Amino acid sequence: MEENTNTINVGVILSGGPYSVYDHDAPRVDKEVFNLGVPILGICYGLQEIAWNFGGSVTACDRREFGHALLSIVKHQSHPLIDGLFDGLEVGPNGQVVGAVSGGVDSTVAAKLMKEAIGERFHAVLVDNGMMRLNECQTVKKQLGDRLGVNLKVVDASDKFFDRLKGVTDPEKKRKIIGNLFIEVFESEAALIDIETKESGHCSIEYLLQGTLYPDVIESISIKGPSATIKSHHNVGGLLKDMKLKLIEPLRELFKDEVRELGKVLGLYDELIWRHPFPGPGIAIRILGEVTPSQVAIARLADHIYIEEIKKAGLYQKISQAYAALLPVKAVGVMGDKRTYEQVIALRAVETTDFMTADWYKNFHRYYSNFRHI
């Protein structure tokens, strides 16, 4: 290996993956890595590779192992995410950008950055796909438009989304259909904005801003080395192959906790920073089975009641993500002293910091009585 005088080698991490060292197509590390004279940490498959390279053996267990690892984090006074963030920032005088916003912290931080960079030449678009949370569009309009001063337009495309999703039950197909249609709507809106602003001397819109995070990328595609596709996020795996707009994704290599830190620096208020993630496809992927307006109405109301009760119990910021999912099965219950036979709602509550790994919220059972009327 040639020595790179501009690089300071502190250590090497060999990360995990879906392979075994016994697989014929398993990836192999360059053996020169072990001659760098720096500490090497092997995680999962990376640890197998270290053992294999030094003559050790790897034995399969009778069950798969997964879970958390405890690390000691040393925090510095300065944050590398923030240091020099705006140094050398260059923005052209006439370029325009259309931005996909949802009201979540990711797209909000991205929108705030772009608004600070190019002002009114940034056009944020919130697409109402008919599968949003209760009063979502009104809330986002007030938060981004009125409180943050972002130039925001709400586009109602709910009929198009419901039409495309007729008869579709597979969650991966739902994500890709919704992702494709989102891009179609953004491109259509970009064309309309071009017409409205053509006399102002601005260029045509060439770019689409997205609040894509690194976990979205990791779970959707194999980006660096072999990895398994977990789910196709609408903003990564659901993009049109022939989309006309060029992507701007300033948060693409960041994790959720880093984005929240950036949000604090940008002056976002706590309600936005600590808002639970909500999937871009909306309630569509929290409904198991076909997505219809009536099914969305049930899931939306259940989700609203659930979140409101969590807030009343003072648990909202202790839980990283909570939501209600509508299952395609029915069960017998009692309501008003009468027998009922209705669909089942599943409630989820998890703790996480990076939104890559999660654990169920262990104290949830203590507050179960608060949610009994759901």
C-alpha positions, -999 to +999 in steps of 0.1 A: +000+000+000+012+035-008+016+058+022-008+088+021+009+116+039-023+136+041-041+109+061-038+103+099-045+066+106-062+064+140-078+030+136-097+007+113-132-007+118-142-038+098-180-036+099-206-063+097-226-077+069-249-106+058-220-129+048-201-157+065-164-162+059-172-196+044-193-181+016-176-184-017-183-148-026-176-133+008-158-100+007-121-100+018-101-073+035-068-063+020-042-081+042-020-049+042-046-034+066-031-056+094+003-040+088-008-004+093+002-004+130-031+009+142-059-006+163-084-027+143-120-033+156-140-062+140-178-061+143-198-092+134-185-103+100-155-080+105-145-100+135-149-132+115-126-118+089-099-110+115-101-145+130-100-160+095-069-140+085-050-151+115-057-188+112-086-189+136-118-208+130-154-195+129-182-218+141-218-212+134-243-210+163-276-228+163-294-194+163-286-159+149-272-133+173-281-097+173-285-069+198-268-038+213-232-032+221-221-008+248-196+019+238-180+047+258-183+080+240-159+108+246-174+141+237-154+171+227-161+208+231-166+213+194-188+192+171-173+181+138-208+182+123-211+219+130-175+232+127-170+250+095-205+241+083-209+273+063-173+278+053-169+282+016-206+279+009-213+290-027-248+296-041-255+308-076-276+340-081-304+326-102-308+289-095-340+275-081-347+244-060-379+226-052-379+208-019-397+177-006-409+184+030-429+163+054-428+182+086-403+158+102-369+170+115-349+157+086-367+175+058-372+206+080-335+209+087-327+205+050-354+231+041-340+255+067-305+251+053-317+257+017-339+287+027-309+303+045-288+297+013-310+309-015-341+325+002-372+327-019-356+308-048-363+277-026-398+263-031-408+238-005-436+214-015-456+193+009-475+166-010-507+155+006-510+119-005-542+113+015-523+092+040-509+119+064-515+121+101-545+139+115-544+176+106-508+171+093-508+195+064-523+224+084-497+218+112-467+217+088-479+248+069-480+267+102-447+253+115-426+258+083-444+286+066-455+308+095-429+301+121-398+294+100-405+316+070-401+288+045-418+293+011-442+264+013-469+250-010-493+222-001-503+200-031-533+177-027-526+146-048-545+121-026-568+108-054-537+099-076-521+080-047-552+060-038-557+051-075-522+038-079-524+018-047-556-001-056-552-038-050-516-034-038-508-053-006-470-059-007-452-032+014-422-030-010-445-023-040-464+003-019-431+021-012-419+022-048-453+032-062-455+061-037-419+071-042-424+072-080-456+092-078-439+117-054-413+124-080-439+128-107-457+154-085-425+173-077-416+174-113-450+187-122-449+214-095-414+224-106-428+230-141-456+251-128-432+272-107-410+277-137-440+293-155-448+315-125-412+328-121-400+330-157-403+368-158-382+372-126-349+363-144-345+330-124-333+298-140-356+268-145-358+245-116-332+217-119-329+205-084-349+185-058-340+189-022-345+158+000-339+152+037-324+118+031-304+103+060-277+077+060-300+050+075-324+055+046-295+047+022-282+018+042-316+001+045-325+007+008-294-002-012-260-017-010-239+015-010-204+005+003-197-032+002-222-060+004-253-055+025-289-067+025-318-045+014-341-041+045-367-019+029-369+005-001-373+040+014-394+061-009-367+087-012-340+062-022-352+029-036-385+045-047-370+071-070-379+072-107-351+058-128-355+086-154-363+115-131-355+149-145-346+167-113-311+164-098-309+155-061-296+177-034-293+157-002-271+176+024-279+152+052-273+120+033-244+108+054-258+118+088-277+099+114-308+112+133-290+123+164-266+144+143-295+160+124-311+169+157-279+186+168-278+205+135-315+215+140-306+230+174-278+251+158-302+263+132-326+275+159-354+249+154-377+246+184-381+214+205-414+204+190-398+200+156-365+186+168-380+158+189-409+149+167-412+112+161-403+101+126-432+095+103-426+076+070-427+095+038-453+071+023-474+079+054-500+056+069-500+035+037-472+013+051-488+011+085-517-006+070-511-043+063-531-051+032-548-029+006-548+009+013-582+025+011-596+057+024-616+039+050-586+019+063-565+051+064-593+068+084-591+040+111-553+039+113-551+077+113-575+082+143-559+053+162-524+068+157-536+102+168-552+089+200-521+069+208-496+098+203-518+122+223-520+098+252-482+093+252-478+131+253-503+134+282-483+107+301-451+127+296-435+099+276-431+115+242-395+125+244-386+093+263-399+072+234-380+075+201-408+064+179-444+052+185-472+045+162-503+024+156-505-001+128-537-016+114-537-054+109-558-073+084-572-096+111-603-093+133-608-101+170-638-102+194-641-074+219-666-056+241-676-020+236-705-005+255-715-039+269-719-052+234-699-077+215-677-063+187-657-080+160-633-055+145-598-052+131-568-052+154-546-022+161-509-030+170-491-004+191-453+001+188-430+020+210-392+019+207-360+035+220-331+044+197-306+072+190-293+064+155-325+048+141-305+019+129-311-004+159-339-001+184-352-017+215-388-018+228-397+008+253-394-012+285-413+011+308-443+012+285-463-014+305-464+009+335-486+033+315-507+007+298-539+019+316-535+053+300-541+037+266-568+012+274-596+032+257-579+030+223 
